[in-house]
Amino acid sequence: MSFVTVERRRFLEDLAALLISWGMPAHSAYLYGYLLLRNEPVGLSEMAADLRMSKSQACVAAKVLEETSNAKKSKEPGSKRVFYSAPDDYSGPFISQVDLMGSVTKLLQDKGPSVAFGNASTRLQELTAYCLAMRDAMDGVVRSFTRSNSKQ
């Protein structure tokens, strides 16, 4: 019997749709949600079967998650088998959004004054302030949870 019930599949599809819109690859988004639901590390074969993807797709998705700190990789002692689990730090998917907000802010600050005049200039200045405040707020939340997670 598969770990992924109809209700869990709906949850994974909904979460994946949100994460895909933020730029996470589709298979990685499904796998990320799946790992969040698992209580124990899981191997590639089981992940692939549960998520109805090939083992190579599961492997690539897991590597993407591992590289972005959205999954932890572990090995079984004395074996070549690899297992993946949800990370202890949940900021991974959100750090890229903080970075993106920082990039937008930098562009507005660097290029806005030379391309916009009058009302448009005022609009870009207000947008710059908004983006800067959002980036700082998001970064503060990520740092706060990362710090509190490392104390546990």
N, C-alpha and C positions, 0 to 999 in steps of 0.2 A: 504494500500500500504506500502510495506516495505521500510525502510530508506536505505537499502543496494541495490543500483542499480547494474547493470552489471559492470559498470566502477568502482564503489566503491569496489565491490567484488574482482575485479582484483587487485586493489590497496592493499586491505587487504591481499590477498594471497601473493603478492610480498613482502610486509612488513613482514608478518608472516614468510615467508621462510628465510628472512634475520635474524630475531630475533630468530628463532628456531635454526639456525646454531650457534648462540651465547649461546645457552643453555636455552632459555625461552621455557616453555611448549607450545605446539601448540595452545591449546584453549586460553591460556593467551595472546599469541602473536596476535591472531585474535582480541581478546577483546581489547587489548591495542590500536591497530590501529583504531578500531571502536570508542573507547572513544575519540581518538584524532580528529575524524571527527564530533563528536556530539557537538552541541552548548549548550546543557542543560544536566544536570544529567539524567541518565536513569535507570529504574528499571530492575530487573533480568528477569522478564517475557518478556519484550520488547527486551532486549538484546538477550535472548535465541531464540526468534522467528526470529529476524533479522539475527542472525548468524547461524541459523539452527542447534542449539545444544540444549541439554536438559537443563532444568532449573538448575539441579544439576551440570552439567558441567559448566554452566555460573557462578554459585555460587562459585565453586572451583576455576575457573579461576580468578574471581574477587578478591577472598581472597588472591590468590598468588600475584596478582598485588598490592593489598593494602599492603601486608606484605613487599613488595620490593619498596614501595613508587612510584609505577607506576600507581596508581589510588587513588582517594579520595572517601571515603564513607561518605554519609550523610543520615539523616533520615528526613522524613516528620513530622513536628510537630503534635503530637497527633495521630500518626500512627506507626505501626510496619514496614511499607514499607521502604526498603533500596534502595538507589540510588547511582550510581557510576558516576564519571566524570574523565576526564583527570586531571593529577596533574598540579600544577603551576610550579613545578620544573621538568624539562625534563631529568635530569641526571640519573634517575633510571636505565634504561637498560645499561647505559654505565659505571656506577660505578663498576659493576661486572667485566667488561673488565679491568678496572684499577687495581682491586684486583688480577685478573688472571695474568696480566703482572707483578705485584709485586711478586706473588708467583713464577713465572718462574724465575724472577731475583734472588730471594732468593735461589732457588734451584741451579742455576748456580753458584752463589757466594759461597754457602756452600759446595756443592759436586763436582763442576767442577774441582778444583785444585787436588783432590785426585783420579780422574778417568781418566783424560786426560793429555797426555804428548806431547811434541813437537808441530807439526802443529795443532793437535787437541786442545791442551791447548790454543794456540793463538786464534783459532777459537772460543772457548768457552768464552774467555776473551772479544773478539770483540762482540760476541752475548750478553754477559752480559751488556756491555756498551750500546749497541743498545736498549736492553729491558729496562734498567734503564732510558735512555733518553725518550723512548716512554711512559713509565709509568709516568714520571715526566711531560711530555707535556700533556698527557691525563688528569692527575690529575689537572694540572693548568687550563685547559679549563673548566673542571667540576666545580672547585672552582670559577672561574671567572663568569660563568653563574649563579651559585647558589647565589653568592654574589650580582650580578646585579639584579637577580630576587627578592631577599629579600628586595631590596631598593624600589621596585615598590609598 
